[in-house]
Amino acid sequence: MNIFLTLVLAVQMLSAVVMIGLILIQHGKGADMGAAFGSGGSGSLFGASGSANFLSRSTAVLAGVFFACTLALAFFGGARPTTGSSVLERAGAVVPAPAASGAAAQIPGNAGPAAVSTPVPAAPTVPASGAAQIPGK
């Protein structure tokens, strides 16, 4: 199954690159007007209108291949086993805590398993509007 997904991904990337190249090769509808008055090269490899048909049809075929590969990757990418495959499911799993004596002994500067905490002073109360912070005259 993994080889199949790799093959589909390679086909999708190849079709995308070739499709970008084909789109860049094609000329717009306004270029035919300039070619009619002699300013463009009207003689091409595929004929006067044959190049537009060939390039547009091959672009449409490659767009279909790209779309089919995208659908296949979306379908087979969602067909994974659901037991433990989600990051959220793995994060919710109970992880045993390390022993307090062993973890505290490994931390430098920690003398015992219970750390002494200093009380944090309370912050002064400030009005929510901030009007008390504006200096008066």
Protein Blocks (a to p, Z undefined) as FASTA:
>chain_A
ZZmmmmmmmmmmmmmmmmmmmmmmpccfklmmmmmnopacfbcfkojklmmmmmmmmmmm
mmmmmmmmmmmmmmmmmmccfehpafklmmmpccddddfklmmmmpghiablbdcddddd
ddddddfklmmmpccZZ
